[in-house]
Amino acid sequence: MPQQELPKFPTGSTVPFPYESPYPQQTALMDTLLECLQQKDHDDSTWRQTNDSHSKNKKKPRAAVMMLESPTGTGKSLSLACSAMAWLKYCEQRDLTAEEESSSKENDKKTNDANTTSNATDWWNAWVPPDQKQTEQEWSITRQTAQESRAALQEELELWRSKLQKKNSEDNINNDTSERVKQRREYLARSAIHTAKMAENSGPKRRVKRKKETNKPDDFCATDMSDDSDIEADKNPHRQPRNTTTSTGLRAASVLLDGNRLDGSHRNHQIIKSSDDPPKTISHVAAGSGVRKIIYAARTHSQLSQFVGELKRTTWGETTRVVALGGRQLLCGNTALKKKHPTGEANLTEACLDLKKESSGKTKRTKGCPLLESKEAVATLGMHLLTTPTDIEDAARMGKASHTCAYYASRKALAAAEVVVLPYSMLLSRSTRQSVGLDLHESLVIVDEAHNLPEQIRELHSETLTLHVVQAAMQQLTRYMEKYLDRFKGESIMILGNLRKLLKAFSDHLTGNTLAERKRKAREKKNRSKSNKKEKESTSKDQTDSSSSTKKRTLQSTNEFMLELRMSHINTFQLQRYLEESRLAQKLLGFTQANESKEGDSGEQSTEAGLSKHVSAMSFVQKFLEKLNLSGREGKVVTEWPAKSDSSSKAPTIRFVLLQPASCFDNVVEEAHALALVGGTLSPFGHVAAELLASDEQQNEPATGASLLQLSIQADRKFQQQSKSSESSLSMVSSRFAAFTCDHVIDKSRVFFKCLSMGPNRQKFDFRHQSRMASDLCQDLGRALLQLCQAVPNGLVVFLPSYSYEAHLVQQWHQSGLYDKLNQRKTLFREPKRAQQLDSTLQQYAKHAAVGEKDGRNGALLLSVIGGKMSEGINLSNNLARGVVVVGLPYPDCTDPILREKMANIDQCGVGGISGQAYYQNLCMRAVNQSVGRAIRHANDYAAVFLCDYRYAAQQNVWSALPKWLRNSPSSPRSTGQSFGSLTNELEEFFSRMKGPNNN
């Protein structure tokens, strides 16, 4: 029987590319990614061979980490899409044939061995150990199940693709993004969903005996830590759909999308005897998670949609199964519900869960959500989302058109997806990944604009407890213990008692009722009694004014915080373990809801206090305890008491501020097969690694060599030494770590770059915080922009340090008349503060920027903010940004106590010369480089870049942090004595030279 030949591993030169010749930088980027993946695959294969199912050393190797820097406009998204898809297709073909290949080789070996021995030992050679026989049987069943399930899914998807293609051909539609194609897809989805609903309704109906809602003692009573029976009862990863076909003979979408069938674990779990051995799966993914995946994460949905667009351009573009995950605000198709809750994801989620609860327990009196009437309809929509790559906007549109929930349909299709695009928040939260069913094992995780990750992780994992939450948790726990006290064992009573003490201490701390606070007030009262009446009145008045007009805030380590509460004797690790294993938060939620329904309380008070009816207050306490148990260097506890005169009625809060995001990012590195951190401003790599990969220092073993942090610092040193070479790209690759950086694809002559140290009136451009508000400086900046508006055609984008400074400049220019002059030369637009207004502003700006010289006006002028909505993820190519002006250096506020703690923390843990001051400098320069990158989006683009501040040319540390492709500009960018007249002449010559048949 002929054996199927295994495919060759792809390389940068063999990957199918939509263009005949990619840029050298693109080929080098794909080579780096694929070479690292190949070495990682080989190491994992070796590890599996030496660590069988009975080995004690079962800890899987951590993900290979790749740090890939490619300037904006070099086509890195397309390069990533092509190389990642080539790797995924290779892996799928290899995984479905590898076991068969290895079995054939093993049989051939046995045959050869048998021929070389005497007949007397044939029985010995033919004997197979029972464990090996069972393993072979499991792999055979796994492979057969996966092959059949994937073939059935592919056949169904090809059927719908052919219907869509046939209709497109009949209507002469060639543009797959046209409105008519979208309408055709919606029509096919509606018809399929209608058929699925009819089949589901016409099938045999099962009578489900409803349980009466009772409040038995065992329903909500927490178990002891040694009893895990109630936990295991809810964890059945092999729960299967009841039927494989509908009553009309059609294959049910819920079956075709079933993860256990797609990964092959559907049947083989039944023959496993030991609970320690998980079911065999194709690609070694987690059982029930479906196929191996590429997971792409970005900060904004526009970046996610852009990557989906790049996927469509690849060789596999029309057939790639893509799922876009997002929040209800984007995917919910219930227009009535969204009208009631127009703003806020939390309110919409609350209302959605209420309707979903009604849908799952529908009676004649409750209607539930009309978009969730049929589970098979939701699964059918999920399957239609996979027919062609679909971004989140198209998914929402299809759900609305088919009157089916796209939010739950995208989750239903997750197991079958080859590519998953999602925002940072969903990737970085393990609990969110678990709730949507996303598993990272054996997946390639790509994080775009990865320099944003540290701040995103800090924001996501900084937990807050308000006084309302603490009091609600304490009240629920007190009532709960009064109800079930006689049913608890002694250990549980002790732990719950300690939990109550801790909650009481939190409450006293927030209300100012601690022992230390009472002693302080007593001392103040004693001192006042000794003072004379005048001093007493003055002191009392000052204290009253101070207490009513200022907000108090403290910053403490976790140990200092617990000592102040006098709770350092309580074992918080034991409390956390008990909360996790007993699931007390969930039991308190059920207990509270049962009591509220019995007492007729709708829970409106809890909602008004900021608590969800579907989330227990104790769950917030549990999350806070998890952060409190981190080491003292990983975070600080911030307590804030609002001023008495504050009319916003804000409650006192305890907030855990994460300082070292690596501890919360470590779960991604542990679970994923490989992690690609991508961006245009990642350098220096050591700074990013110090924040994201520092925990690898503790995980590192001598056998593995240097840590990821040390490898990233080595890459920085290597690239620095080779920075003057003529190579367009530099790389360093191993099985655990890879680094890559490259020049821009644009020719140096197509960039006009100047550092402006003075204005037209020779006013020094010193935009430091203490001097930038000066009227003379603001006016000279306005005059400089006016001259640039006359020389730069089409669109000119100006990035300013902050929204407040932008408002100050506009006010100054209105008073002097410069604002009207700027608006007369170019139509002036300002970056909106509301995200909802961003698209409309950009559309109007693009419309006016595209217009050439007309009625005395030449294009448009856009005032933006560095680090704002338009400084990242916005494509301002061609005429949208023929000029970019960056004003000042956007250093963060160095007086911020949290920032100072971060810098001090980096100084204490610094490796390889990384310091807090270097971190502070890098925050600023990354923001500048991101703003500059809005222009120059492809090789034929051209633009002028101006950096307005004397420090860009005068300070070497600032100059060296600018991109290499910008520093190498031939236009003498650091010259400081040039007049504005000669500058505008050079500028006009540059744009005159750029006008030609090959320019846009």
N, C-alpha and C positions, 0 to 999 in steps of 0.2 A: 504493500500500500504506500503510495508516494506521500512523503511528509511535506507539510506546508512550510515553506521557507520563511524564517523570521525576518522582519523588516530591518533595514539598516537604520541606525540612530541618525536623526537629522542633524545637519550642521547649518551654519549661517549661509553657506553658499548653495546648499541643496534645498533649503526651505522654499516652497512655492511662494512667490512674491507677486503682487498685482502689477508691478512695473518691471520692465525688462532689466533695468540695472538700478538697484537700490544705492543710496549713498554709502560710501565706505564706512561711515560711522554707524549706519544701520546694520550692515553686515557684521561689523565687529561687536555691536551690542547683542545681536542674535547669537553669535558664536560664544560670547561670554556666558549668556544665560544657559544655552544648551550644553556647553562643556561642563558647567557646574552641576546641572541636572544629571548628566550622564555619570559623573563621578559619584554623585549622591546615590543614584540608583544602584550602582555597583556596590557601594559600601553597605547599603541596606540589604541587598541580596546576600552578601557575605555574612552579614549579621544574622539573617534568618537561617542560613545554613548551619551556623555554629550555635544558634540558640533555638532549639526545637521547642515544641509545646510543653515538654517536661523539664525544661531548663529553669533553674532558679533565677538566672539573670535575664529577666524578661523586659527590662526597661528599654523602650525603643529609643534609638538615637534621635537627638534633637534635629530640628529643621536646619537645612543648609540656608544660610543667609546671604543674599546678594544685594549689594548696594550699587545701584546703577544710576549714574548721573549723566544726563544728556540735555543740553540746553533746549529751552522751549523753541519749537519750530524746526527741530531736526527729525521729526517723524518717529519719535520713540514709541508712541501709542500703537502705530501700525506695526512697527518692528516687534513689539511685545505680543501683539495679537497673532501675528504670523508664526513666530517661534514657539509661543506657548501652545497654540493649536497643533502645530506639527508634533510637539512632544506628547500632547494628550492623545492624538490619534495613533502615534507609535505605541504608547503604553497600552491603549485598549487592544490593539491588534496583538501585541506581545502577551498581554495578560490572558487573553482568551485562547492562546495557543501554547503558552509556555508549559503548562502542566502536561498537555498531551505530548509535547516534544520531549520533556524530561522522562515521561513514562516510556516512550518508545525507546529512548536511549538506554533506560534501565533494563527493558526487556531484551534489547540487543546484547547488552553486556551479559545478562544471565544466559542467553543462548550460546554466546561464545565461550563462556566459562564452562557450560555444560558439555560442549563439544570437546573441550580439552581435558576432561576428566573421564574416568571410567564409568561404565554403566552402573557400577555398584553404588556410586554416590549421586546418581541422578535424583533420587528422592530428596536428598539434602539440598541440592541446588533449587529444586522446585518448591521447597517449603517456604512460605511467607509468614512472618510473625503476625499474630492477630492485630496488634496495634498498627502495623504498617498496612495490613489489608483494610482495616477500617479507615485509615487516613486516605488511602487510594479511593475507597468507595465514596468518602465525603467529597474529595476533590472532583470525582467524576460527576456526582450529583450537582455540585456547585456549578461546574462549568456548563453542564447541560441546561440547568435552570436559567442561568444568566444568558446563555446564547439564545434560548427559545424566547425569553422575555424581551430581550433587546431587539430580536428580529421582529417580534410581534409589534412592538412599539414603533420601530422604524417603518414597518409596512403600513401601519395606520397613518403615520405622519406623511409618508410618501403619497398616500391616497389623497389626503387633503391638499398637499402641495401641488399634485397634478391637477386637481380641480381648480385651484387658484391659478395655476399657470395656463390652463386651458381657457379659462375665462379671460385672462389677460391677453392671450393671443387673439381671441375673438374680438376683443375691444381695441386691439392694436396699442396696448399699454406696454411701454418699455421701461418707464421710470418706476422702480419699486418703491419709491417714497411718495408717489403721487397720491392725491386724494382719492382717486378712483380705486386704486389697489387697496387702500385702507378700508374703503367702504365695502369692497368685495370680501375682504377678510372678515369684516364684521358680519356680513350677511351669511357667510359659511359657518361662522361660530354660532350665530343665532339659530340657524337651521339644525346644526348638530345638537345644540343644547335643547332645542324643542323636542327633537327625537329622543334624547336621553331622558327628559322629563316624562314624555309619553310612555317610554319603556318602563321607567321606574314606577309610574302610577298604575300601569296595566299588569304588573307582576303580582305574584301571590303576596297577599298582605299578611303579615304576622301580627298577632295580637300581643302587645307588650303589656304585661301586668305592671302597673305603676305602683311603686312603693309609697306608702303614706309617709308624709313627712313627720317624723317623730323626733323626740329629743331624748333618746336613750342615753344613759350615762356613758356607755362605751363609744358613742358616736364621736365625741370630741375630747375624751380623756386622753391625755398624752401618755405614751408608753415610756417605760424606762429605757435607758440607753442600750441595754443588752438585748432588748426585744426589737428586731427589725422586721417582723412579719408584716406589719402594715405598710412598711416602705416597699418591700419586695412585691407586695400584691399589686401595686400600681405600676410596676416596671416590667412590662411585657413587650420587649422589642419585636416580637414575632407575631403580634396580633395581625391577622390577615382579613381582607375583605371576604364577605360571605360567599359571593358568587363570582365566577369568572366571566359570565355572559349575562346579558339582559334577557328578558322574556322574548324579545324579538330576534335573538340570535346574534346581536351585535356585541362585540367585545367591550366590556365596561371600561371607561377611562380610568376609574379608580383602581382597576386591576393592572392596566397597562402602566400606570404611574407608581405602582407599589414598589417601594425601595427594597424589600426583602427578596422580591423576585428578580429585580434588576441586578442586585449584587450576588445572587445565587444562594442566599442563606435561607430561602423559603422552606425548603424541605430538609436540608441536611441537619438542622438544629434538632430534629426529632430523634436522630440516632446517637447524639452525643450523650455520654453517660456521666461525665464529670462536669459540674457546674463551673469549674475553673477553666475549662477549655471553651472558648467562644466559638460560634459557628464559623466554618470556613466561608470566606468571601472572595470574589474576584477582586484583584488589585489590593487585597488586604485592607479594604475600607472597613469602617465600623458596620456591623450588621444592621440592615435597615436603612442605611444612608444612600443606597443606590450606586450610581456610577462615580468614578473618579472625576474630580472637578478642577476647574480654574476659577479662583475666587478673586474678583477684582474690586477693590475698595477705593473710594475717593471721597473728598469732602462735600462736593456739591453734586446735585443730580444732573447738571449740565455736563460735568466731566464724565459721569457714568454714561450718559446718552452719547457723548462723543466716542467713548470706547466701543459701545455697541455699533456705532456707525463704522468704526474701523474694522470691526469683526465682519461686517457685511462685505467689505472690500477684499477679504481674504479668499483663498481657493475654496474654503469650506463655508463661506459666508451665508449661502442660501439654506444650508441644512444644519447649521450649528444650533443646538438647543440652548437657549439663553433664558434665564429667569432674572428679572429685576425686582429686588426686594426694597421695600420702602414703608413709610408710615401710612396710616389711614387718611391723613390729610390729602395725600396725593392719589391713593388708590381707591378710596371709598366712592362708590357710585350711587349711594343713597342720597339723592339731592335734597330730600326733605330733612334728613338728619343733618346734612352739612349746612343748610340754611339756619337751623337752630343753633349750630355751633360753628360759626364762620371762622373763628380764630382759635388756635390752641389745640395741639395734638392731644393733650391730656383730657380735655372736655369731650372731644369727639370719641376718644377711646372709651371713656366712661359710658357714654350713651350707646356706643356700639356693643359693649359687653352686656349692657342691660337688654338690648334687643336680641342678642345672640342667646342669652339665657332664656328669653321667652321663646325663641325659635326651637331650642332643644327640648323644651318642655311644653310644647304648644297645646293649648286647649281651645275650646270654642270662644273663650273670653279674651285670649291673648293672640295677637297676630304675629309678633316677632318681626324680624327683618325680612322684607320681601325678596331680597337678593340671596337669602340663604334657605329658601324653601326646599331646595333639592340638593343633596350632597353630590349626586351624580352630575348635576348641572355644573357645580363648582369644579369638579374634577375634569369635566369636558372642556370647560373654559381653560383650565390649566394646561390641558393637552394642546389646545389651539394656540396658546401663548408660545408653544415650542415649535410651531411649524416653521417660522422664520425668526431671526433675531428680533426681539421686541424690547424696546426701552420702556421706562416706567410710564411715560406719557401715553404711548400707544396701548399699553396694558390697561391703564385706567379708562381709556376711550373704548376699548373692546368690552370691558366689563359693563360700562354704562350702556353701550349699544345693545348688549345681549341680556341686560337686566339680571346680571349675575355678579357676585362679589369677586372683584379682581384681587382684593387684599388676601383672601383665603385661597383663591385659585393659584396665586403665585407660590404660596407655601405648599400647596398640594403637588405642584409640578417640580418641587425642589429636588426630589430624589432622582428624577430623570434628566436634570439639567447638566449640561457639560460645562457651561459658564454661568457663574452667578455674579451679578453686579449689585453692590450694596453700599450704603454710606458707612463712614467710619464707626458710628455709634453701634451698629449691629455687629460689626466684626470684633470690636474691642471689648464687648461685654459677653462673658461666657454664659451668663444666665439668659441673655437675649438669644444667643445662638442655640442654646438648648431649647428655648421655648418655641422657636420657629423650625427646629429640626435640622439645623445646619451643623455638620460635623466636618472638621478640618483635616482629619486623618487622610494621608496620601494625596492631599490636594496641594496645588501650587497657588500660594496666596500672593497677589500682586497689590501693593499699596502705592497709589499714585500720590505725588506731592507729599512724600513721606516726612519732610521736615515739619509738617503740621502735627505729626503723631504725638510728640511729647505733651504739647498743650492740650490736645484733644483727650489724651488719657488722663491728664490731671483733672480736666473739667468733668470727665465722665465718672471718675472714681473718687471724687471728693464728695463725701457723704455729709448731709446736713440733718440735724435733729432740731426741730422747733419745739417750743414749750407745749404747743397744742398736741404734737405727736407724742411727746413723753407722757403727758397727762392722760391721753387716751390709752396708751399702752398700759400704763399703771392701773387705770380704772378697769380695763378689760381683764388684766391678770388678777386683780383683786377679786372680782366677781367670779372668775373662773376657779380660783383656788377655794373660795367659799363653797362653791358647788361640789367640787370633786376632792376636797382635802382628805376625806376618809378613804379614798381609793389609791392614794399615792404611797409608794414605799418611802422609807426614811431618807434615802439618798436624793430622791426627786424633791421631797419637801425641802431639804437643805438647799438644793440648787435653785429652786423657785424662790425660796426666801432670799437668797443672795441676789437674785435678779430683781426682786422688789426693792431691796436696799439700794441697788445701783440706780434704778429708775427714780427712787426718792432723792438720791443724791444729785442726779441730773436736774430734777425739778427744783430742788433747793438752790442749786448753783445758778440756774437761769432766773429765779425769782429773787436772788440776793439774800437767801435765808441760810447761808452756810455759817458755820461757827466762826470762821475767819472774818466774814463780813459783819457778823454781829459784834465781834470784838472791836473791829475798826470803828463801827458806829458808836460803841460805848466810849472808846478813847476820845473820839471827836466831841461827844457830849460832855465828857469830863473837862476837856480843854476849854470848851466854850463857857462852861460854868465859872472858870477861873478868870475869864477875861472881863473887862469892863463892859458896860451896856452898849457903848458906841461900837467897840470892836466886835461885840457879839452880833449887833445888828448888821454891821458891814460884812462880817464873815458869813453870817446866815444868808445875807442877800447874795454874796458872791457864790456861795455854794448852791443856792437855789438857782441862780442864773446858769451856773456851770452844769448842774445836773439836768436842767431843762433844755439847754441849748446844744450840748455836745453828746456825741455817741461814744460809749465806752467799748473798747475792744482789747482783748488779751490774746497773746500768742504764746503757747506752751508746748513742750514736748508731751508725749503721751504719759510718761512717768510723772512729770510735774503736774499734769492735769489730774491724774488719779491720786497723787499725794494731797493735792489741795482739797479734793473731795473726801479725803480720808477713806478711800476705798482700795488702797494698794494691797490690802490683805485678801481681796476677792480674786479668785482664779477666773479671769475672763476667758481663758482658753477653754476651761471646763464649761462655762456658760455657752460659748459659741458652739461647742460640740453637742451639747444637749439640745440647743435650738435646732441644729441641723438634723440630728438623728431622730428626735421626737416630733419634728415638724410642728412645733408649738405655734408658730405664726399662722399656719393654715388652719390649725384646730381652733385657735382663738377667733379667726375670721368666721368659721362655720358656727361656732358657739355664739358669737355676737349677732350674726345674721338671724340665727334661730330665735334668740331672745328678742331682737327688734321686731321680727315678724309676729311673735307671740304678743308683744306689748303694743303693736300697731305703730311702731316708730319707723319711718321711711328712710332714716339715715341722712336726712338733709343737713342736720347739724354737723355731722362729720365731714360732709362734702364742703360745707361753708368754711370749715376749719382747715381745709387743704388736704383732707384725707379722702382717699377713694373708697367707695363701698366695696370694691373688689380686691382691695389690698389691705392686709392687716397692719395696724400701727406697729405691731411687734416686728414686722418684716423690716421696717426702717431701722429699728433698734438693732436687729440682727446684723444688717449691713454695716451699721456704725461700729458694732463690736468687732467685726472682721477687720475693719481698718484700724481700730484701736489696738488690735493684737499684732499689727506690723511693728517692725523695729522702730525705735525712736528716731533714727536717721531718715526713715522713709517718709515721714509726714509730721505735721504739727496740728495741734488742736487750737482752733480760733473760736473764741466766745465773743459774741456781739450782743450788747444791750442797746436798744434804740433810745434816742433822746426822748424825754418826757414830752417835749414840745412837738415831737414828730406826729404829724396829722395822718400819716399813712397807716397807723395802727399795726406796725410790724412787730411781730413777736420776737422775744429773745431767741437766739439760735446758738447751737454748738455745731461747729463745722470742722470736719477733718480735711485738711489740705494736703494733697499728695505732693511730695517733693521729688521722689524718685519713681518715675513712671515705669521703670524696668520691671519692678516686682509685679505689676498688674499686666504687663505685656508678655510676661514669661509664658503664660498658658498658650498663647498663640505660637510661640517658638517651639513649645513642647509638642503640640498637637499636629502642626502642619508638616507636610513632607518637605517643602521648600518655601522660603519667604523672600520675595523680591521687593526691596525698598527702592522706589523709583522717584526721580524728581529732577528738576533743572538746577536746583540750588542745594544739593546735599553736602558738598564739600564745606569744611573738612569732615570726612567720614567719622573720625574719632569723636567729634562732638555729638553726632547723632547716636553713635554706638554707646557713648557714655550714659545717655539718657534712656536708651531702649534696650541695650544688651548687657548692661553692667551686671545683672544677676547671673550671667554666664560665668563670671569669675568664681562664684561659689559652686556652680554646677560642674566646672571644669575638672577633669581628671588628668593625671600625668600622662596617661596613655594617649590622650587626644591632642596633646601639644598645647599650643597657645590658645588663649580664650578668644572669643569673637571680638572683644574690645581691643585686645592686643593686636589681632590681625588687621583690624580697621586702622589702627594707628600706624602699623607697618605699611599699609597701602598709602596712607597720606604721605609718609616719608618717601616712599618709592616714587610716587607721582610728582612730588615736589622736586626730586632730583632730576626727573625726566621732563620737567615742564618746558625746558628750552629746546626739546627735540622737535623734529619736523613731523613726528607721527601725529595723525589726526585723532587717534584714540589710544588710551592706555588701559591695561587690564591686569588683574591678578586673580587667579582662579585656583581653588582647591575643592575638595569634596564637602568642606564645612563652610567655606566663606569665599565670596567673589566680590571684587570691586571693579568698577568701570567708570571712566570719564572720557569725554571727547570734546573736540572743538565744535563750533557751530558750522553748519553746512554752507552758510552764506559766505560769499567772497568779501574780503576786508574792504574792498572799494565801494561796497554797497551800504556801508554804515558811516555816517558822519557823526563823530562823537566829540564833545567839548565839555570840559569842566569850567563852569562860569564862576569866577571868584569875585567879580564886580559887575555892577549894573551899568546902564548907559550913562548915568551921572556920576560914575566912579564911586558909588556907594558900595562898601565892602559887604559881600553876601555872607553875613554871619548870622545863621539861623539857629543859633543855640537858644535854649529856652529863655534865658535871661535877657536876650537882646532882640529877639525876633518880632516883638510887638511894636518896635519903634516905627513911627509914622513914615520917616524918610526911607527906611528900608522897605516897608510895604509898598510905597509909591514907586520906588525904583524897580522893584520886582514887577509891578504892573506895567511900567514902561518897557522893561525887557520883554515881557510876554507880548506886548503890542507889536514890537519890532519883529519878534519871531512869527507872530500871526501873519505879518505881511510877507515873510519870506517862505514859510512852510505852507505848501498847498494842502487842500482837503482837511483831514482830521488832525488836530493837535490835542494831546492828552497831557494834563498837568496833574502830578501827584503831590499832595501836600501832607505835612506831618500829622494833622489831626482834623477832626470835624470842627472843633472850636476855632482852630487857626484859620481854616477855610472860611468860616463865618466872619471872623475878624477882618480878613483880607477883603471880602466882599463889601463889608461895611465901609472900610477905608476907601475902596475904589468908588463906591457910590458917592461918597462925600466929595471926592476930587474930580469926578466925572470920567475916570478911567474905565469904569465898568461899561458905560454906554459906548465908549470908543472901542473897547474889546468886542462888544456885542455887534457893533456896526461892521467890524472887519470880519469876524466869524460869529456865527450863531452860537451863543454861549449856553452851555448846559451844566448843571450841578448834580453831583452824585446824590441820589435820594437816600434818606436814612431808613426808609421802609423798604424791606425786601420785595414787597408786592409791586412797588413802583419801578423796580430795576429794569424789567424787560421793556416796558413802554418808553422809559428814558433812553435806553440803548437803541431802540428802533428809531426814535426821532433823531437821535444823534447820528446814526448810520445814514439816515435819509439825507440829512443836511451835509454830512461829511463827503458824501459821494458827489455832490454838486461842485463843479469847478467855479471859476470866476463868474459871478453873476450879480448884477446890481450893486457892485462895489464890495460884495462879500465873497469870501473864498473859503468855503467849507465850514467846519464847526470846531468849537473849543469846548473841551470837557474838563471840568474841575473835579478831581477825584481825591481819595484819601489813601495814603500808604497803609496797607493792611486792611483796607476796606473791602467792599463788595466787588469792586472792579479791578482790584490789584492782583487777583489770582483767579485762574479758571475762565477768564474771559478772552476770547480770540479777537484781537483788534488788528487783523491783517490788512495789508494793502492800503487802500485809501482811508481806512478807519483810524490809522495811526501813522501818518507820515512823519510825525514828530512826537517825542516823549520828553517831558520835562519833570525831573524829580527835584523838589525843593526841600533842602535841609536833610538832616540825618535823623531818622525816627527812633532815637534811643528810648527804651522804656523808662518809666519813672523810677529812678534809683532809690527814692525814699519809700517805696512800697515795701512794707515789712516782709511780705511773702516772697517778693523777688529777692530781697536781701538774704532771706533764709535759704532760698534755692542756691544763690551764689556761694554762701558760706558752706552749704552742704557739698557743692561741687569741689570747693577748695579742700575740704576734709577727705573726700573720696577720690580726688583727682588722680588720673593715671596718664602717663606719657605727656606731661606738660599741660594738660587741660585744666584751666583755672576758671574761677567764677567770673573774672574780668573778661576772659576770652569768650565765655558763654554769653556775657552781656553784649560784647561787640558783635558776636555772630548773629544774635537776634536782630540787631539793627540792619546789618548788611544783607541778610537773607531777605528782609522785607524790601530793601532797595532793589536787589537783583530780581525779585519777583515782579516788581513794578516795571522795570526795564524790559522784562521778557514779554510784556503784553504786545510789543511790536516785533517785527522780524519773525514771521511765522512760517516762512518757506524759503527755499534757495533763491527764488526770483524776486523776493520782497526787498524793499529798501526803506530806510528811515533815518532820521536825525535824532540823536539822543543828547540831552543836556542835563548835567548835574549841577544844580545851583547851590553851591556852598563852598567857601574857600577851603574847607577841610578835605574835600575830595582830592584836590591836587597837592595840598600842603602836607597832609599826614600820610606817611607810608603805610601804616596799618590799615587805613581806610582804602587807599589806592590798591593795595595788593589783594584786598577782599573782593574787588570787582571781577567779573568774568574775564577770562583770558582773551576771548574773542573781542571783547570791548576794549581792553587795554591795548591790544595790538592794532588799533585803528590807525590808519596812516595820516589822520587829520591833525596831528600834534595836539592831543586832547589836554595836556597839562600846562600848556602855555598860558601865562597869567597876564601878560601885558597887552594883549590884543584889544583893539577898540571894537565897539559894537558895529561900527560902520563896515570895517573889514570883515567882521564875522558874518554879517548878513550878505556881503558880496560873495564870500566863500559858499555860503549856504545856497544862494541862488544858482551859483555855478554847479553845485552838487546836484540839485534837483533838475537843472537843465540837462546835465549829462545823463541822469537816470531815465529821462523820458525816451522811450524807444519801443520797438516792436515786441521785445521780450519782457517788458516791464508792465506791471499792472497798475 
